[in-house]
């Protein structure tokens, strides 16, 4: 369900992936998705710290997954700016993501502003 047949057009469904629940809060917003590459980056809290997660939606289950559950690969904080700089993001949206990643706004505040 979370692999090659997953509909990437439905952000609400993407945001339902929150495993493992003891570490993951959110995700709050889809930061970027690549339909042709079938990967998505989201803003979420991991162990109570704001961060970015990435997931690939290919094959039968996508990657990463654990025990048959779709999960997020947590991107190292040292790579956040490099990755965000490489994406075609609207500057006001990028600034909002930065405010989330620095802890200036919460995930719920990030979510209220909507997507890109």
C-alpha positions as CSV (number, residue, x, y, z in Angstrom):
1,X,0.0,0.0,0.0
2,X,2.8,2.4,0.7
3,X,4.9,1.5,-2.3
4,X,4.6,2.0,-6.1
5,X,0.8,2.1,-6.0
6,X,0.6,4.8,-3.3
7,X,-1.1,8.0,-4.6
8,X,1.4,10.7,-3.9
9,X,-1.2,13.3,-4.8
10,X,-2.8,12.8,-1.4
11,X,-0.8,14.8,1.2
12,X,-3.3,13.7,4.0
13,X,-2.4,10.1,3.4
14,X,1.3,10.8,3.3
15,X,1.0,12.6,6.7
16,X,-0.6,9.5,8.2
17,X,2.7,7.7,8.2
18,X,4.0,8.1,11.7
19,X,6.0,5.1,12.6
20,X,7.6,4.3,15.0
21,X,5.0,6.1,17.2
22,X,7.2,6.3,20.2
23,X,9.7,8.5,18.3
24,X,7.6,10.2,15.7
25,X,5.2,13.2,16.3
26,X,3.5,14.5,13.2
27,X,4.5,14.6,10.4
28,X,3.0,18.0,10.1
29,X,3.6,19.0,6.6
30,X,4.8,17.8,3.2
31,X,7.9,19.9,2.4
32,X,8.5,18.5,-1.0
33,X,7.5,15.6,-3.2
34,X,9.0,14.2,-6.4
35,X,6.3,12.2,-8.2
36,X,8.7,11.1,-10.9
37,X,11.3,9.9,-8.3
38,X,8.6,8.8,-6.0
39,X,10.0,10.3,-2.8
40,X,8.7,12.7,-0.2
41,X,10.3,15.0,2.4
42,X,8.2,15.9,5.5
43,X,8.6,18.1,8.5
44,X,8.1,16.2,11.8
45,X,9.3,15.9,15.3
46,X,11.6,13.0,16.1
47,X,12.3,12.4,19.8
48,X,10.8,15.8,20.5
49,X,13.1,17.6,18.1
50,X,12.0,19.3,14.8
51,X,13.6,17.6,11.8
52,X,13.0,16.4,8.2
53,X,12.2,12.9,7.2
54,X,12.3,11.3,3.7
55,X,10.6,8.2,2.3
56,X,10.7,6.5,-1.1
57,X,7.4,5.1,-2.5
58,X,8.5,2.4,-4.9
59,X,8.4,-1.4,-5.0
60,X,5.6,-3.1,-3.0
61,X,6.2,-1.4,0.4
62,X,8.4,1.6,-0.2
63,X,11.5,2.4,1.8
64,X,12.2,2.5,4.7
65,X,9.8,0.1,6.4
66,X,9.9,-1.8,9.6
67,X,8.0,-5.0,10.3
68,X,5.7,-4.2,7.4
69,X,5.0,-0.6,8.6
70,X,5.9,2.5,6.5
71,X,8.5,4.6,8.3
72,X,10.5,7.8,7.8
73,X,14.3,8.0,7.3
74,X,15.4,10.9,9.5
75,X,17.7,13.2,7.8
76,X,20.8,14.4,9.8
77,X,20.5,18.0,10.9
78,X,23.8,18.8,9.2
79,X,22.2,18.0,5.9
80,X,19.0,20.1,6.3
81,X,20.2,23.3,4.6
82,X,22.0,21.5,1.8
83,X,18.9,19.5,1.0
84,X,16.5,22.4,1.3
85,X,18.8,24.6,-0.8
86,X,18.5,22.0,-3.6
87,X,14.7,22.1,-3.7
88,X,12.6,24.5,-5.7
89,X,10.8,25.9,-2.6
90,X,9.0,29.2,-2.4
91,X,11.1,31.5,-0.2
92,X,8.3,32.3,2.3
93,X,7.6,28.6,2.7
94,X,11.3,27.9,3.1
95,X,11.5,30.5,5.8
96,X,8.7,28.9,7.6
97,X,10.4,25.5,7.4
98,X,13.6,27.1,8.8
99,X,11.6,28.6,11.7
100,X,10.2,25.1,12.5
101,X,13.6,23.5,12.3
102,X,15.2,26.0,14.7
103,X,12.3,25.6,17.2
104,X,10.9,29.1,16.6
105,X,7.5,27.6,15.7
106,X,5.9,24.3,16.6
107,X,4.8,21.5,14.3
108,X,1.2,22.5,14.8
109,X,2.0,26.1,13.9
110,X,3.8,24.8,10.8
111,X,0.8,22.7,9.9
112,X,-1.7,25.7,10.3
113,X,0.0,27.6,7.5
114,X,-0.7,24.9,5.0
115,X,1.5,23.6,2.2
116,X,3.8,25.4,-0.2
